[in-house]
């Protein structure tokens, strides 16, 4: 299993497809991504929205971990 952090998801959202079925994402990471969607840097905000979209699209292929 791969535990992904916020930075990996921002820079490499395609990693979700690469490791389908063996990915764990912490609830804290999801909260961080939500906060970054409102970032004053438009590039960071875009990357956060893109990562969130990819996570939603992956659906049941991801395991979520409560902190």
C-alpha positions as CSV (number, residue, x, y, z in Angstrom):
1,X,0.0,0.0,0.0
2,X,1.0,3.6,-0.7
3,X,0.2,6.4,1.8
4,X,0.1,9.5,-0.3
5,X,0.7,13.0,1.1
6,X,-0.6,16.3,-0.1
7,X,2.5,17.3,-2.1
8,X,2.5,14.1,-4.1
9,X,-1.2,14.6,-5.0
10,X,-0.6,18.2,-6.0
11,X,2.4,17.5,-8.3
12,X,1.5,14.0,-9.5
13,X,-2.3,13.4,-9.4
14,X,-1.9,10.7,-12.1
15,X,-0.2,8.5,-9.4
16,X,-3.8,7.5,-8.4
17,X,-4.1,5.7,-11.7
18,X,-0.7,4.1,-11.4
19,X,-1.2,2.4,-8.1
20,X,-5.0,1.7,-8.3
21,X,-6.3,-0.4,-5.4
22,X,-3.2,0.0,-3.2
23,X,-3.5,3.7,-2.2
24,X,-4.3,5.1,1.2
25,X,-5.1,8.8,1.7
26,X,-5.4,10.4,5.1
27,X,-8.4,12.5,5.9
28,X,-5.9,15.3,6.9
29,X,-4.6,15.3,3.3
30,X,-8.2,15.7,2.0
31,X,-8.6,18.7,4.4
32,X,-5.4,20.2,3.3
33,X,-6.4,19.9,-0.4
34,X,-9.7,21.6,0.4
35,X,-8.0,24.5,2.0
36,X,-5.5,24.8,-0.9
37,X,-8.4,25.2,-3.3
38,X,-8.7,28.7,-2.0
39,X,-5.0,29.5,-2.1
40,X,-4.0,33.0,-3.4
41,X,-1.6,31.4,-5.9
42,X,-3.8,30.3,-8.8
43,X,-1.5,27.5,-9.8
44,X,-1.7,25.9,-6.3
45,X,-5.5,26.3,-6.2
46,X,-5.8,24.7,-9.6
47,X,-3.5,21.8,-8.7
48,X,-5.6,21.2,-5.5
49,X,-8.9,21.2,-7.4
50,X,-7.4,18.8,-10.0
51,X,-6.1,16.4,-7.3
52,X,-9.5,16.5,-5.6
53,X,-11.2,15.7,-8.9
54,X,-8.9,12.8,-9.5
55,X,-9.6,11.4,-6.0
56,X,-13.3,11.6,-6.5
57,X,-13.0,9.9,-9.9
58,X,-10.9,7.1,-8.4
59,X,-13.8,6.3,-6.0
60,X,-13.5,2.9,-4.4
61,X,-10.0,2.3,-5.6
62,X,-8.7,4.4,-2.6
63,X,-8.8,3.6,1.1
64,X,-9.3,6.5,3.4
65,X,-7.5,6.7,6.8
66,X,-8.8,8.6,9.8
67,X,-6.1,10.4,11.7
